[in-house]
Amino acid sequence: MANKVTIYDVATAAGVSISTVSLALNTPERVSAATRDKVLVAADELGFVPKADAVTRARRGVGRIGVIAPFSSYPSFARRLNGVFSALREEALEVVVFDQQSAATASSPLLASLPITRRLDGLIIMALPLDEEIAERLKRQRLPVVLVDAPRPDFDCVSIDNSSGGELVAQHLLARGHRRFGFVGEWQQSHAYVSPSERRLSGFRQALAIHGVSLPDDSVRLVSHGVDEACAAAGDLLAGPTAPTAVFAYDDILASGVLRAARERGLSVPDDLAVVGFDDSDLALALELTTVRAQFEESGRLGARAMLDLLQNSSGGGRHTVLRVELVVRATT
């Protein structure tokens, strides 16, 4: 029988001390990202797995759930987190929040580092796609995991139906008589995963195509997530010889940039240009923006309930809940 890989082997392979390995695995916030990555890579290459009984002892009684998401990148994740809080309010559990760079702006968008620690009872991962290495590491650690808006067939997931949202927008605008369309979406560094922006665009395009209307690539603009960027992109679309009469934006923030571009060009909304967003945020209400309402709070609540079920039953992996969306028609269409 082969010798069992120990923490000493991991330390040697990573070129660090045993205490550093322990910190990287148990309290990763206390080591640098580079050191943590070296330790995790060494552990993966050697096939290091902590003793199951040690993991169980260390987790027992911790009473702590981690939630990791690109909180600082998108306001909608605060709404998802509120759903988590509401579901766990009566539970004897602490919620620890980890902010992670948006997958759209990461050169390697698949989640490459995690708070893999014996000081968590479970982890909810929001909108951060996993690669196979990370997925297998989570399984080896026997850490209960629920994915929100990052579906995989081997984990319990809760997702917003982004494609359906795009379809609803297309059907609404076609019914309003529009035939020239534009889309302002979120630019991303890598296409190793299918982003919400791409899913919304795909649904929009497919619904248009069913009615014999195309959305050519030159009618699509992908920008960094910001009002100024969306305004510039929409201005470019509206300056063309076949300017769209309706623009669908990835979310309400980008839609507000489209509205600004229309105002700067003296266009009347919705007579000259119809604009639709996504999220149904407070911004959409203030702007009287037609938008797609997504059940963000509910996705967080259901993600937390799924986590409680995993903690109580120690079973799962593959249950997928898809939340429907609805169109909220306001003044911009």
Residue pairs with C-beta under 8 A, 6 or more apart in sequence:
5 46
5 47
5 48
5 49
6 48
7 18
7 21
7 22
7 48
8 18
9 46
9 48
10 21
10 39
10 42
10 43
10 46
10 48
11 17
11 18
11 20
11 21
13 42
13 45
13 46
14 20
14 21
14 38
14 39
14 41
14 42
15 38
16 24
16 35
16 38
16 39
20 31
20 35
20 39
21 39
21 43
23 30
23 31
24 31
24 35
24 36
24 39
24 40
25 39
25 43
25 50
25 116
25 117
25 118
26 58
26 117
26 118
26 119
27 117
27 119
28 36
28 113
28 114
28 115
28 116
28 117
29 115
31 39
33 113
36 113
37 112
37 113
40 113
40 116
40 137
42 48
43 137
44 133
44 137
49 140
49 141
50 118
50 141
52 142
54 118
55 118
55 141
55 142
58 118
58 119
59 118
59 119
59 120
59 121
62 118
62 119
62 120
62 121
63 92
63 93
63 94
63 121
64 93
64 94
64 95
64 96
64 119
64 120
64 121
65 84
65 88
65 93
65 94
65 95
65 96
65 120
65 121
65 122
65 123
65 124
65 304
65 307
66 95
66 96
66 97
66 98
66 115
66 120
66 122
66 123
66 124
67 81
67 84
67 95
67 96
67 97
67 98
67 123
67 124
67 126
68 97
68 98
68 99
68 100
68 114
68 115
68 123
68 124
68 125
68 126
68 128
69 77
69 80
69 81
69 98
69 99
69 100
69 125
69 126
69 127
69 128
69 148
70 77
70 99
70 100
70 101
70 102
70 103
70 126
70 127
70 128
71 77
71 78
71 81
71 97
71 99
72 99
73 101
73 102
73 104
73 105
73 225
74 102
74 127
74 225
74 251
75 253
75 281
76 251
76 279
76 281
76 294
76 296
77 126
77 127
77 296
79 296
79 297
79 300
80 126
80 148
80 149
80 296
80 297
80 299
80 300
80 303
81 97
81 300
82 297
82 300
83 296
83 297
83 298
83 299
83 300
83 301
83 302
83 303
83 304
84 95
84 124
84 300
84 301
84 303
84 304
85 95
85 300
86 297
86 300
86 301
87 300
87 301
87 302
87 304
87 305
87 308
88 95
88 304
88 308
91 308
93 121
96 115
96 120
98 115
100 111
100 128
102 225
103 109
103 110
103 111
103 127
103 128
103 129
103 188
103 193
103 195
104 186
104 187
104 188
104 189
104 195
104 197
104 225
105 188
105 189
105 224
106 189
106 190
107 189
107 190
108 190
108 192
109 129
109 188
109 189
109 190
109 192
109 193
110 129
110 130
110 131
110 134
110 192
110 193
111 125
111 128
111 129
111 130
111 131
111 134
112 131
112 134
114 123
114 125
114 134
114 137
114 138
115 123
116 137
116 138
116 141
116 143
120 143
121 144
121 311
122 143
122 144
122 145
122 146
122 307
122 310
122 311
123 138
123 143
123 144
123 145
123 146
124 145
124 146
124 147
124 148
124 303
124 304
124 307
125 145
125 146
125 147
125 148
125 150
126 147
126 148
126 149
126 150
126 300
126 303
127 148
127 149
127 150
127 196
128 150
129 150
129 192
129 193
130 138
130 147
130 150
130 152
130 155
135 152
135 154
135 155
138 145
139 154
144 307
144 310
144 311
144 314
144 316
145 155
145 156
145 310
146 155
146 156
146 157
146 158
146 303
146 304
146 306
146 307
146 310
147 155
147 156
147 157
147 158
147 303
148 157
148 158
148 159
148 299
148 300
148 303
149 158
149 159
149 160
149 196
149 299
150 157
150 159
151 157
151 159
151 320
153 318
153 320
154 317
154 318
155 316
155 317
155 318
156 306
156 310
156 316
156 317
156 318
156 319
156 320
157 319
157 320
157 321
158 299
158 302
158 303
158 306
158 320
158 321
158 323
159 299
159 320
159 321
159 322
159 323
160 196
160 294
160 295
160 296
160 299
160 322
160 323
160 325
161 322
161 323
161 324
161 325
162 196
162 199
162 200
162 203
162 325
163 199
163 200
163 202
163 203
163 206
164 203
164 324
164 325
165 200
165 203
165 278
165 292
165 294
165 325
165 327
166 199
166 200
166 201
166 202
166 203
166 204
166 205
166 206
166 207
166 248
167 203
167 204
167 206
167 207
168 292
168 325
168 326
168 327
169 204
169 207
169 248
169 276
169 278
169 292
169 327
170 181
170 203
170 204
170 205
170 207
170 208
170 211
170 248
171 207
172 276
172 290
172 327
172 329
172 333
173 181
173 246
173 248
173 274
173 276
173 333
174 207
174 208
174 211
174 213
176 246
176 270
176 274
176 333
178 244
178 245
178 246
178 274
179 213
179 245
180 219
180 242
180 243
180 244
180 245
180 246
181 204
181 208
181 213
181 215
181 219
181 244
181 245
181 246
181 247
181 248
182 219
182 220
182 221
182 234
182 237
182 243
182 244
182 246
182 247
182 248
183 201
183 204
183 215
183 219
183 220
183 221
183 247
183 248
183 249
183 250
184 221
184 222
184 223
184 230
184 233
184 234
184 237
184 247
184 248
184 249
184 250
184 254
184 255
184 257
184 258
185 197
185 198
185 200
185 201
185 220
185 221
185 222
185 223
185 249
185 250
185 254
186 195
186 196
186 197
186 222
186 223
186 224
186 225
186 250
186 251
186 254
187 222
187 223
187 224
188 195
188 197
188 222
196 250
197 222
197 250
200 248
200 250
200 278
201 220
201 250
204 215
204 248
205 215
208 214
208 215
218 240
219 237
219 244
221 233
221 234
221 236
221 237
222 233
223 229
223 230
223 232
223 233
223 254
225 251
225 253
225 254
226 253
226 257
227 253
227 254
227 256
227 257
227 260
228 257
229 254
229 257
230 249
230 253
230 254
230 255
230 256
230 257
230 258
230 261
231 257
231 258
231 260
231 261
231 264
232 257
232 261
233 257
234 247
234 257
234 258
234 260
234 261
234 262
235 261
235 264
235 265
237 243
237 244
237 247
238 244
238 261
238 262
238 265
238 267
238 273
244 273
245 272
245 273
245 274
246 273
246 274
246 275
246 276
246 333
247 255
247 258
247 273
247 274
247 275
247 276
248 276
249 255
249 257
249 258
249 275
249 276
249 277
249 278
250 278
251 277
251 278
251 279
251 281
252 277
252 278
252 279
252 280
252 281
252 283
252 284
252 287
252 289
252 291
253 277
253 281
253 283
254 277
255 275
255 276
255 277
255 278
255 284
255 287
255 289
255 291
255 332
256 277
256 283
256 287
256 289
258 275
259 269
259 275
259 287
259 289
259 332
262 269
262 272
262 273
262 275
263 269
267 273
269 275
269 331
269 332
270 331
270 332
270 333
274 290
274 332
274 333
275 289
275 290
275 332
275 333
276 289
276 290
276 291
276 292
276 332
276 333
277 284
277 289
277 290
277 291
277 292
278 291
278 292
278 294
279 291
279 292
279 293
279 294
279 296
280 291
280 292
280 293
280 294
280 328
281 291
283 289
284 291
284 328
284 330
287 332
288 330
288 331
288 332
289 330
289 331
289 332
290 327
290 328
290 329
290 330
290 331
290 332
290 333
291 327
291 328
291 330
292 325
292 326
292 327
292 328
293 325
293 326
293 327
293 328
294 323
294 325
295 323
295 324
295 325
298 323
299 323
302 321
302 323
306 316
306 319
306 321
309 316
310 316
